[in-house]
């Protein structure tokens, strides 16, 4: 049986202590995608910062092929994660950062996550702008599986 609370705590402690931890799937080889998202939700809720958006990861075929999946993953964006234009990122709080160029969609309406189509996204989009995502992994040496990507 997968210990959702224990795995969430392991990631939380890695972040708080500034020391990467083993992959979740090392301790829980049967970790399912819904369980991985439950861990993500648990740790997002315990942070004292409002949810301001969502992100989609693993959108390239190359990354999906590497992880042997056929779909992206997603995560929450908290207010504390936003760095305004001209702002400075406090790198001492990061464990294994990497930067990626992104396209940010600013929505004027919420999307129904049960039925997301290109037309729905276009209709809900207020504007699009370039962004830089700083990804960071609490998983040691980026030794990740698909289920780990929901909880970097």
Residue frames as a rotation matrix with the C-alpha (Angstrom) as fourth column:
UNK 1
0.584 0.812 0.000 0.00
0.812 -0.584 0.000 0.00
0.000 0.000 -1.000 0.00
UNK 2
-0.228 -0.644 0.730 1.31
0.627 -0.671 -0.396 3.46
0.745 0.367 0.557 -0.96
UNK 3
0.040 0.128 -0.991 1.84
0.932 -0.363 -0.009 5.86
-0.361 -0.923 -0.134 1.96
UNK 4
0.376 0.198 0.905 0.67
0.681 -0.722 -0.125 9.16
0.629 0.663 -0.406 0.43
UNK 5
0.989 0.036 0.141 1.30
-0.068 -0.744 0.664 11.13
0.129 -0.667 -0.734 3.63
UNK 6
0.542 -0.838 0.063 4.76
0.328 0.280 0.902 9.61
-0.774 -0.468 0.427 4.10
UNK 7
-0.046 -0.540 0.840 5.83
0.996 0.035 0.077 10.33
-0.071 0.841 0.537 0.51
UNK 8
0.622 0.319 0.715 4.47
0.400 -0.914 0.060 13.88
0.673 0.249 -0.696 0.72
UNK 9
0.954 -0.294 -0.050 6.43
-0.072 -0.391 0.918 14.37
-0.290 -0.872 -0.394 3.95
UNK 10
0.245 -0.912 0.330 9.60
0.752 0.393 0.528 13.02
-0.612 0.119 0.782 2.36
UNK 11
0.021 -0.176 0.984 9.32
0.869 -0.483 -0.105 15.65
0.494 0.858 0.143 -0.41
UNK 12
0.852 0.355 0.384 8.38
0.121 -0.848 0.516 18.38
0.509 -0.393 -0.766 2.05
UNK 13
0.791 -0.597 -0.136 11.36
0.189 0.026 0.982 17.56
-0.582 -0.802 0.133 4.26
UNK 14
0.043 -0.788 0.614 13.71
0.974 0.170 0.151 17.52
-0.224 0.591 0.775 1.25
UNK 15
0.278 0.139 0.950 12.58
0.552 -0.833 -0.040 21.04
0.786 0.535 -0.309 0.35
UNK 16
0.959 0.168 0.228 12.77
-0.080 -0.610 0.788 22.34
0.271 -0.774 -0.572 3.91
UNK 17
0.665 -0.745 0.061 16.20
0.221 0.274 0.936 20.79
-0.714 -0.608 0.347 4.57
UNK 18
0.549 -0.436 -0.713 17.62
-0.782 -0.569 -0.254 21.66
-0.295 0.697 -0.653 1.15
UNK 19
-0.599 -0.732 0.325 18.65
-0.583 0.677 0.449 18.05
-0.549 0.079 -0.832 0.50
UNK 20
-0.146 0.555 -0.819 17.28
-0.900 0.269 0.343 16.01
0.411 0.787 0.461 -2.44
UNK 21
-0.030 0.259 0.965 15.57
-0.660 0.720 -0.214 12.72
-0.750 -0.644 0.149 -1.65
UNK 22
-0.856 -0.230 0.463 15.28
0.122 0.780 0.614 9.43
-0.503 0.582 -0.639 -3.54
UNK 23
-0.748 0.635 -0.192 12.61
-0.400 -0.201 0.894 9.10
0.529 0.746 0.405 -6.24
UNK 24
-0.131 0.801 0.584 9.13
-0.956 0.053 -0.287 8.47
-0.261 -0.596 0.759 -4.89
UNK 25
0.682 0.450 -0.576 8.95
-0.651 0.732 -0.200 5.38
0.332 0.512 0.792 -7.06
UNK 26
-0.409 -0.830 -0.379 12.00
-0.388 0.534 -0.751 3.94
0.826 -0.160 -0.540 -5.29
UNK 27
-0.906 0.114 0.407 10.06
-0.383 0.184 -0.905 3.74
-0.178 -0.976 -0.123 -2.02
UNK 28
-0.037 0.964 0.263 6.73
-0.240 0.247 -0.939 3.11
-0.970 -0.097 0.222 -3.74
UNK 29
-0.902 -0.430 0.030 7.26
-0.081 0.237 0.968 1.21
-0.424 0.871 -0.249 -7.01
UNK 30
-0.488 0.804 0.340 3.48
0.873 0.448 0.194 0.79
0.004 0.392 -0.920 -7.38
UNK 31
-0.487 0.282 -0.827 2.82
0.161 -0.901 -0.402 4.55
-0.859 -0.328 0.393 -7.14
UNK 32
-0.008 0.587 0.810 -0.01
0.980 0.165 -0.110 5.38
-0.198 0.793 -0.577 -9.54
UNK 33
-0.639 -0.156 0.754 -0.56
0.480 -0.846 0.232 8.62
0.601 0.510 0.615 -11.42
UNK 34
0.401 0.827 0.394 -3.64
0.120 -0.474 0.872 9.53
0.908 -0.303 -0.290 -9.30
UNK 35
0.701 -0.214 -0.680 -1.61
0.713 0.170 0.681 8.88
-0.030 -0.962 0.272 -6.13
UNK 36
-0.422 -0.901 0.100 1.23
0.906 -0.420 0.039 11.08
0.006 0.107 0.994 -7.42
UNK 37
-0.368 0.366 0.855 -1.25
0.194 -0.869 0.456 13.90
0.909 0.334 0.249 -8.05
UNK 38
0.744 0.614 -0.263 -2.67
0.350 -0.022 0.937 13.38
0.569 -0.789 -0.231 -4.53
UNK 39
0.159 -0.791 -0.591 0.85
0.959 -0.018 0.282 13.91
-0.234 -0.612 0.756 -3.14
UNK 40
-0.672 -0.380 0.635 1.18
0.595 -0.788 0.158 17.07
0.441 0.484 0.756 -5.22
UNK 41
0.150 0.835 0.529 -2.17
0.131 -0.547 0.827 18.39
0.980 -0.055 -0.191 -3.99
UNK 42
0.701 0.066 -0.711 -1.26
0.688 0.200 0.697 17.63
0.188 -0.978 0.095 -0.37
UNK 43
-0.206 -0.894 -0.397 2.00
0.927 -0.309 0.214 19.58
-0.314 -0.324 0.893 -0.57
UNK 44
-0.580 0.091 0.810 0.46
0.413 -0.824 0.388 22.49
0.702 0.559 0.441 -2.51
UNK 45
0.468 0.877 0.111 -2.25
0.279 -0.266 0.923 22.85
0.838 -0.401 -0.369 0.14
UNK 46
0.589 -0.245 -0.770 0.22
0.805 0.095 0.585 22.94
-0.070 -0.965 0.253 3.03
UNK 47
-0.601 -0.773 0.205 2.15
0.788 -0.616 -0.011 25.86
0.135 0.155 0.979 1.55
UNK 48
0.034 0.593 -0.804 0.97
0.663 -0.615 -0.426 29.25
-0.748 -0.519 -0.415 2.70
UNK 49
-0.781 -0.279 -0.558 0.47
-0.233 -0.699 0.676 30.73
-0.579 0.658 0.481 -0.75
UNK 50
0.247 0.969 -0.029 -2.61
-0.375 0.068 -0.925 31.06
-0.894 0.239 0.380 -2.96
UNK 51
-0.247 -0.182 0.952 -2.94
0.715 0.628 0.305 29.06
-0.654 0.756 -0.025 -6.17
UNK 52
-0.042 0.187 -0.982 -2.68
-0.337 -0.927 -0.162 31.53
-0.940 0.324 0.101 -9.08
UNK 53
0.251 0.126 -0.960 -2.45
-0.968 0.005 -0.253 29.21
-0.027 0.992 0.123 -12.06
UNK 54
0.728 -0.019 0.685 -1.61
-0.017 0.999 0.046 25.85
-0.685 -0.045 0.727 -13.55
UNK 55
-0.090 -0.780 -0.620 1.28
-0.917 -0.178 0.357 24.56
-0.389 0.600 -0.699 -15.61
UNK 56
0.961 0.264 0.076 1.62
-0.200 0.862 -0.465 21.78
-0.188 0.432 0.882 -18.10
UNK 57
0.027 -0.999 0.043 4.87
-0.788 0.005 0.616 19.85
-0.615 -0.051 -0.787 -18.33
UNK 58
-0.539 -0.369 0.757 6.30
0.085 0.870 0.485 17.17
-0.838 0.326 -0.438 -20.56
UNK 59
0.481 0.788 -0.385 4.71
-0.279 -0.278 -0.919 18.71
-0.831 0.549 0.086 -23.62
UNK 60
-0.001 -0.541 -0.841 7.48
-0.995 -0.086 0.057 17.67
-0.103 0.836 -0.538 -26.00
UNK 61
0.848 0.290 -0.443 7.48
-0.405 0.894 -0.191 14.28
0.341 0.341 0.876 -27.69
UNK 62
-0.032 -0.954 -0.299 11.17
-0.227 0.299 -0.927 13.87
0.973 0.038 -0.226 -26.78
UNK 63
-0.643 -0.178 0.745 10.45
-0.744 -0.084 -0.662 14.13
0.180 -0.980 -0.078 -23.04
UNK 64
0.403 0.857 0.321 7.42
-0.878 0.461 -0.130 11.89
-0.259 -0.230 0.938 -23.31
UNK 65
0.657 -0.248 -0.712 9.47
-0.287 0.791 -0.540 9.29
0.698 0.559 0.448 -25.21
UNK 66
-0.424 -0.892 0.153 12.21
-0.443 0.057 -0.895 9.50
0.790 -0.447 -0.420 -22.55
UNK 67
-0.660 0.239 0.713 9.68
-0.711 0.109 -0.695 8.78
-0.243 -0.965 0.098 -19.78
UNK 68
-0.959 0.257 -0.119 7.72
0.161 0.841 0.517 6.33
0.233 0.476 -0.848 -21.97
UNK 69
-0.344 0.894 -0.288 4.42
0.447 -0.113 -0.887 8.17
-0.826 -0.433 -0.361 -21.69
UNK 70
-0.559 0.212 0.802 1.99
0.793 -0.144 0.592 9.63
0.241 0.967 -0.087 -24.20
UNK 71
0.562 0.773 0.295 0.68
0.592 -0.625 0.509 12.58
0.577 -0.111 -0.809 -22.24
UNK 72
-0.281 -0.625 0.728 1.90
-0.150 -0.721 -0.676 15.67
0.948 -0.299 0.109 -20.39
UNK 73
-0.283 0.225 -0.933 1.67
0.939 0.264 -0.221 16.20
0.197 -0.938 -0.286 -16.65
UNK 74
0.179 0.348 0.920 0.35
0.165 -0.933 0.320 19.24
0.970 0.095 -0.224 -14.80
UNK 75
-0.385 -0.322 -0.865 0.92
0.902 0.067 -0.426 21.15
0.195 -0.944 0.265 -11.61
UNK 76
0.721 0.670 -0.178 -0.16
0.692 -0.677 0.250 24.14
0.047 -0.304 -0.952 -9.62
UNK 77
-0.333 -0.751 0.570 1.46
0.558 -0.644 -0.523 27.58
0.760 0.144 0.634 -9.65
UNK 78
0.346 0.391 -0.853 1.47
0.935 -0.222 0.277 29.42
-0.081 -0.893 -0.442 -6.34
UNK 79
0.967 0.060 0.248 1.80
0.088 -0.991 -0.104 33.16
0.239 0.122 -0.963 -5.81
UNK 80
0.637 -0.770 0.039 5.15
-0.281 -0.185 0.942 32.61
-0.718 -0.611 -0.334 -4.08
UNK 81
0.131 -0.578 0.806 6.49
0.696 0.632 0.340 31.05
-0.706 0.516 0.485 -7.30
UNK 82
0.744 0.235 0.626 5.90
0.642 -0.509 -0.573 34.14
0.184 0.828 -0.529 -9.42
UNK 83
-0.245 -0.814 -0.527 8.86
0.691 -0.528 0.494 36.39
-0.680 -0.243 0.692 -10.09
UNK 84
0.757 0.604 -0.250 7.71
0.279 -0.645 -0.712 39.68
-0.591 0.469 -0.656 -11.65
UNK 85
0.649 -0.502 0.572 9.53
0.585 -0.151 -0.797 41.17
0.486 0.852 0.195 -14.62
UNK 86
0.207 -0.686 0.697 12.83
-0.336 -0.719 -0.608 42.53
0.919 -0.109 -0.380 -13.36
UNK 87
0.809 0.158 0.566 12.61
-0.587 0.173 0.791 40.46
0.028 -0.972 0.233 -10.17
UNK 88
-0.286 -0.950 -0.121 15.38
-0.858 0.311 -0.408 38.33
0.425 -0.013 -0.905 -8.73
UNK 89
0.652 0.436 -0.620 15.18
-0.190 0.886 0.423 34.61
0.734 -0.158 0.660 -8.03
UNK 90
0.296 -0.512 0.806 16.50
-0.948 -0.052 0.315 33.59
-0.119 -0.857 -0.501 -4.61
UNK 91
0.272 -0.239 -0.932 18.61
-0.545 0.760 -0.354 30.63
0.793 0.605 0.076 -5.73
UNK 92
-0.737 -0.580 0.347 19.65
-0.604 0.336 -0.723 29.64
0.303 -0.742 -0.598 -2.20
UNK 93
-0.153 0.778 0.610 16.17
-0.752 0.309 -0.582 28.14
-0.641 -0.548 0.538 -1.80
UNK 94
0.662 0.379 -0.646 16.55
-0.739 0.471 -0.481 25.91
0.122 0.796 0.592 -4.88
UNK 95
0.511 -0.433 0.742 18.04
-0.231 0.763 0.604 22.41
-0.828 -0.480 0.290 -4.87
UNK 96
-0.448 -0.604 0.659 18.75
0.475 0.464 0.748 21.51
-0.757 0.648 0.078 -8.52
UNK 97
0.298 0.727 -0.618 17.37
-0.099 -0.621 -0.778 24.34
-0.949 0.293 -0.113 -10.68
UNK 98
-0.661 -0.349 0.664 17.06
0.663 0.143 0.735 24.40
-0.351 0.926 0.137 -14.43
UNK 99
-0.323 0.534 -0.781 15.51
-0.317 -0.839 -0.442 27.07
-0.892 0.105 0.440 -16.64
UNK 100
-0.511 0.263 0.818 13.15
0.782 0.537 0.316 26.51
-0.356 0.802 -0.480 -19.56
UNK 101
-0.926 0.295 -0.238 11.65
-0.369 -0.845 0.387 28.92
-0.087 0.445 0.891 -22.07
UNK 102
-0.579 0.801 0.154 7.86
0.683 0.580 -0.444 28.74
-0.445 -0.152 -0.883 -21.95
UNK 103
-0.708 0.548 0.446 4.73
-0.012 -0.640 0.768 30.26
0.706 0.538 0.460 -23.40
UNK 104
-0.866 0.423 -0.267 2.32
0.312 0.041 -0.949 31.50
-0.390 -0.905 -0.167 -20.73
UNK 105
-0.441 0.832 0.336 -1.40
0.416 -0.142 0.898 31.64
0.795 0.536 -0.284 -21.40
UNK 106
-0.965 0.253 -0.070 -3.20
-0.065 -0.491 -0.869 34.19
-0.254 -0.834 0.490 -19.24
UNK 107
-0.614 0.786 0.072 -6.83
0.671 0.472 0.572 33.16
0.415 0.400 -0.817 -19.10
UNK 108
-0.755 0.470 0.457 -9.85
-0.529 -0.848 -0.001 35.37
0.387 -0.243 0.889 -18.66
UNK 109
0.424 0.895 0.136 -12.10
-0.861 0.352 0.368 32.37
0.282 -0.273 0.920 -17.90
UNK 110
-0.189 -0.415 0.890 -11.59
-0.669 0.718 0.193 29.08
-0.719 -0.559 -0.413 -16.10
UNK 111
-0.431 0.012 -0.902 -11.27
-0.754 0.544 0.367 25.92
0.495 0.839 -0.226 -18.14
UNK 112
0.656 0.605 0.451 -13.40
-0.732 0.656 0.185 22.85
-0.184 -0.452 0.873 -17.50
UNK 113
-0.344 -0.934 0.096 -10.65
-0.887 0.357 0.293 20.28
-0.308 0.016 -0.951 -16.94
UNK 114
-0.080 0.374 0.924 -13.04
0.006 0.927 -0.375 17.47
-0.997 -0.025 -0.077 -17.89
UNK 115
0.577 0.296 0.761 -13.42
0.756 0.160 -0.635 18.82
-0.310 0.942 -0.132 -21.43
UNK 116
0.185 -0.597 -0.781 -10.35
-0.168 -0.802 0.573 20.74
-0.968 0.025 -0.248 -22.59
UNK 117
0.510 -0.026 0.860 -10.17
0.818 0.323 -0.475 21.37
-0.265 0.946 0.186 -26.31
UNK 118
-0.618 -0.749 0.240 -8.09
0.785 -0.566 0.253 23.75
-0.054 0.344 0.937 -28.38
UNK 119
-0.207 0.630 0.748 -11.23
0.387 -0.650 0.655 25.81
0.899 0.425 -0.109 -29.01
UNK 120
0.757 0.487 -0.436 -11.94
0.561 -0.143 0.815 26.04
0.335 -0.862 -0.381 -25.24
UNK 121
0.041 -0.842 -0.538 -8.38
0.889 -0.215 0.404 27.20
-0.456 -0.495 0.740 -24.55
UNK 122
-0.712 -0.288 0.641 -8.48
0.621 -0.684 0.382 29.82
0.328 0.670 0.666 -27.29
UNK 123
0.177 0.890 0.419 -11.85
0.386 -0.455 0.803 31.07
0.905 0.019 -0.424 -26.09
UNK 124
0.821 0.154 -0.550 -10.63
0.566 -0.093 0.819 31.36
0.075 -0.984 -0.163 -22.48
UNK 125
-0.124 -0.987 -0.099 -7.31
0.986 -0.133 0.097 33.02
-0.109 -0.086 0.990 -23.36
UNK 126
0.789 0.295 -0.540 -6.98
0.314 -0.948 -0.059 36.73
-0.529 -0.123 -0.840 -22.64
UNK 127
0.698 -0.628 -0.344 -3.38
-0.692 -0.470 -0.548 36.97
0.183 0.620 -0.763 -23.90
UNK 128
0.839 -0.538 -0.087 -0.15
0.540 0.842 -0.004 34.99
0.076 -0.043 0.996 -24.35
UNK 129
0.743 -0.653 0.145 3.34
-0.648 -0.757 -0.089 36.03
0.168 -0.028 -0.985 -23.31
UNK 130
0.159 -0.768 -0.621 6.85
-0.045 0.623 -0.781 34.59
0.986 0.152 0.064 -23.05
UNK 131
0.813 0.055 0.579 7.93
-0.576 -0.066 0.815 33.20
0.083 -0.996 -0.022 -19.69
UNK 132
-0.292 -0.873 -0.390 10.89
-0.527 0.487 -0.697 31.50
0.798 0.002 -0.602 -18.10
UNK 133
0.856 0.517 -0.002 10.13
-0.315 0.526 0.790 28.51
0.410 -0.675 0.613 -15.91
UNK 134
-0.340 -0.907 0.249 12.67
-0.828 0.163 -0.537 27.64
0.446 -0.389 -0.806 -13.27
UNK 135
0.705 0.529 -0.473 12.14
-0.283 0.821 0.497 23.98
0.651 -0.216 0.728 -12.55
UNK 136
-0.300 -0.744 0.598 13.69
-0.909 0.031 -0.417 22.44
0.291 -0.668 -0.685 -9.49
UNK 137
0.299 0.379 -0.876 13.80
-0.199 0.922 0.331 18.84
0.933 0.075 0.351 -8.37
UNK 138
0.310 -0.147 0.939 13.67
-0.948 0.024 0.317 17.52
-0.069 -0.989 -0.132 -4.86
UNK 139
0.971 0.007 0.239 14.45
0.016 0.995 -0.097 14.12
-0.238 0.098 0.966 -6.41
UNK 140
0.259 -0.965 -0.030 18.19
-0.216 -0.088 0.972 13.41
-0.941 -0.246 -0.231 -6.24
UNK 141
-0.667 -0.742 0.063 20.08
-0.050 0.129 0.990 13.70
-0.743 0.657 -0.123 -9.54
UNK 142
-0.190 0.694 -0.694 16.83
-0.930 -0.354 -0.100 14.11
-0.315 0.626 0.713 -11.47
UNK 143
-0.984 -0.107 -0.143 16.41
-0.143 0.952 0.271 10.30
0.107 0.288 -0.952 -11.47
UNK 144
-0.468 0.883 0.032 12.70
-0.621 -0.303 -0.723 10.56
-0.629 -0.358 0.690 -12.18
UNK 145
-0.754 0.452 0.476 9.87
0.635 0.688 0.352 8.52
-0.169 0.568 -0.806 -13.57
UNK 146
-0.465 0.666 0.584 6.61
0.258 -0.529 0.809 9.94
0.847 0.527 0.074 -14.92
UNK 147
0.512 0.716 -0.475 4.97
0.650 0.039 0.759 9.67
0.562 -0.697 -0.445 -11.48
UNK 148
-0.090 -0.625 -0.775 7.87
0.928 -0.335 0.162 11.62
-0.361 -0.705 0.611 -9.96
UNK 149
-0.715 -0.277 0.642 7.42
0.583 -0.743 0.329 14.52
0.386 0.610 0.693 -12.42
UNK 150
0.292 0.904 0.311 4.21
0.431 -0.415 0.801 15.62
0.854 -0.100 -0.511 -10.69
UNK 151
0.960 0.085 -0.268 6.24
0.280 -0.206 0.938 16.29
0.024 -0.975 -0.221 -7.56
UNK 152
0.127 -0.968 0.215 9.59
0.698 -0.067 -0.713 17.75
0.705 0.241 0.667 -8.57
